[in-house]
């Protein structure tokens, strides 16, 4: 019986030591830092879209990324990147982010804000306002966009 108890104790000690030395995933930064990092990433994302920078979008978007616009069918990362990098860069196009709120819970950050897009299309100026929600996850020391939902705000509101 003593030998059995000793083996159990030894097994417990080995298991506890193994669990203590297992590599743990990088923890998310403190909430204040995470909020700033998420907002900085939002600006990087806008610049990548405006410059049709597929490489930067690849880095910003999680491999599981999903995008939805209004009631349209959701799109995956590859479809999103193709859509936002296709064609020539429009030097008249701009996006301004405002009314941003950030909620951080451990390794997840949610940003809700307003995106005002403007430029010219077929020689005529346009201005469109969107409300958006982006969910970020903190993986391997970096924030990545996991999902975005965008809806156009009806003009006059």
Secondary structure in CASP SS format (residue, H / E / C, confidence):
PFRMAT SS
TARGET T0000
AUTHOR 0000-0000-0000
METHOD secondary structure of the structure
MODEL  1
X C 1.00
X H 1.00
X H 1.00
X H 1.00
X H 1.00
X H 1.00
X H 1.00
X H 1.00
X H 1.00
X H 1.00
X H 1.00
X H 1.00
X H 1.00
X H 1.00
X H 1.00
X H 1.00
X H 1.00
X H 1.00
X H 1.00
X H 1.00
X H 1.00
X C 1.00
X C 1.00
X C 1.00
X C 1.00
X C 1.00
X C 1.00
X C 1.00
X C 1.00
X C 1.00
X H 1.00
X H 1.00
X H 1.00
X H 1.00
X H 1.00
X H 1.00
X H 1.00
X H 1.00
X H 1.00
X H 1.00
X H 1.00
X H 1.00
X H 1.00
X H 1.00
X H 1.00
X H 1.00
X H 1.00
X H 1.00
X H 1.00
X H 1.00
X C 1.00
X C 1.00
X C 1.00
X H 1.00
X H 1.00
X H 1.00
X H 1.00
X H 1.00
X H 1.00
X H 1.00
X E 1.00
X E 1.00
X E 1.00
X E 1.00
X E 1.00
X E 1.00
X E 1.00
X E 1.00
X E 1.00
X C 1.00
X C 1.00
X C 1.00
X C 1.00
X C 1.00
X E 1.00
X E 1.00
X H 1.00
X H 1.00
X H 1.00
X H 1.00
X H 1.00
X H 1.00
X H 1.00
X H 1.00
X H 1.00
X C 1.00
X C 1.00
X C 1.00
X C 1.00
X C 1.00
X C 1.00
X C 1.00
X C 1.00
X E 1.00
X E 1.00
X E 1.00
X E 1.00
X E 1.00
X E 1.00
X E 1.00
X E 1.00
X E 1.00
X E 1.00
X E 1.00
X E 1.00
X C 1.00
X C 1.00
X E 1.00
X E 1.00
X E 1.00
X E 1.00
X E 1.00
X E 1.00
X E 1.00
X E 1.00
X E 1.00
X E 1.00
X E 1.00
X E 1.00
X E 1.00
X E 1.00
X C 1.00
X C 1.00
X E 1.00
X E 1.00
X E 1.00
X E 1.00
X E 1.00
X E 1.00
X E 1.00
X E 1.00
X E 1.00
X E 1.00
X E 1.00
X E 1.00
X E 1.00
X E 1.00
X E 1.00
X E 1.00
X C 1.00
X C 1.00
X E 1.00
X E 1.00
X E 1.00
X E 1.00
X E 1.00
X E 1.00
X E 1.00
X E 1.00
X E 1.00
X E 1.00
X E 1.00
X C 1.00
X C 1.00
X C 1.00
X C 1.00
X C 1.00
END
